[in-house]
Amino acid sequence: MNKLGFVVGHPTQFEVPFYCYLNEQIGVESIMVYYYNYESRIIRDVEMGIQNTRSWGFDLESGYKWTNVPKASFGQARKILKSNNYIIVNGYTSRLAMWLILLSIFSNKRVGLRLDTVPWNNKNIFKKTLKAVFFNVMTLFVDTFWVTGKKSKEFLRDCLIPERKIKTFSYVIDIDWFKRESFINDVISQELKTKYNIPHSNKVIIAITKLVKRESPLDLIIAFGNSKIENVSLLIIGDGELRNDLENLALIYGNGKRIVFAGYVPYIELPKHYGISDIYVHTPENEPWGVSVQEALACGLPVVTSNYVGSAYDLVQDGMNGTMYSFNDTEALSNILEEIIGYNREQVESYNNELLRDWDYRKLWSDLSNHIDAKVVNIISLKDIKNKNLIK
């Protein structure tokens, strides 16, 4: 019997280290991860239009117990419920998720539903109403709605979900690893800047983004080009269908400033790139969470995001470690870049370190474990009561 089962689509670069952490804390036999969209060992990215993502640079399949669930069925769901004391399902759109949620009411097991849905995903009143009805029906089946942060919680509150049914289970990263790997010496820093033809004395604004419409990288290019900051370069890491167009537009909107398109960079190389940077900027029109915000904070950077980045509402404090601006307002973004480039990095780093204590693996597991243990105890107690009544 596993203490906890996770049901997710496929492995990710930030969640696999968390599963490995859990195995170190409570033993490899206590956790099982079920992947329902990974049978071919290919991770598809529809938005990027590719069938197989490039390697993350580390093994996504070792250090924890996992299995594929190729066919979502009544039998598979029943088997998963039987094998775990508590189950957390990522999202509700997969067939396997719905089987687990529906069957949970007929078992003594508890199923938690993990969501990152935010208010700006549901601007259409009709769709919002339908979702509110759907989630209220789900309260009959779901033990707890596990949300990623404040904005996901706000969405469920708007749906009139009871407060007692909502708890936080966010996407977190290996903070210590990012902090350690981003601490680079002058030699490595100069080598990396030389690679991108960035003057060694220049400060660096970094963006790690898909070059697609949803992430609005052009807004950053325009804001950077129109800003009055000098001796600063813009480093854009990532790829996508808009890359050629953006490179051409950077020549027009960049106003002669140094803008570098680095393309794809392996995940294990990202800390070094944060390490040579001075500000992290994220400009999307829709980002329910945004793990890169936490990565940048772990590396000691101030962060600037649009107001459509979910994690910013939990992790970015205006005037302390960054700020938000209204999406598409490139003039406001220009002014913010001019202000934040002068932030005291030591103060920002100190604030980030204090803040992230509540967003690391240890805190996440503590919150999860306390809830799960209480539920399992309740289940066992109910079983004992029923057995005693049967004996009588």
Buried (B, 14 or more C-beta within 10 A) or exposed (E): EBBBBBBBBBBBBBBBBBBBBBBEEBEEEBBBBBBBBBEEEEBBEEEBEBEEBEEBEEEBEEBBBBEBBEEBEEEBBBEBBEBBBBBBBBBBEBEBBBBBBBBBEEBBBBBBBBBBBBBBBBEEEEEBEEBBEEBEEBBEBBBBBBBBBBBBBBBBEBBEBEEEBBBBBBBBBBBEEBBEBBEBEEEEBBEBBEEBEBEEEBBBBBBBBBBBBEBBBBBBBBBBBBBEBEEBBBBBBBBBBBBEEBBEBBEEBBEEBBBBBBEEBEBBBBBBBBBBBBBBBBBBBBBBBBBBBBBBBBBBBBBBBBEBBBBBBBBBBEEBBBBBBEBEBBEBBBBBBBBBBEBEEEEBBBBBBEBBEBBBBEBBBEBBBEBBEEBBEEBEEEEEEEEEEEEE
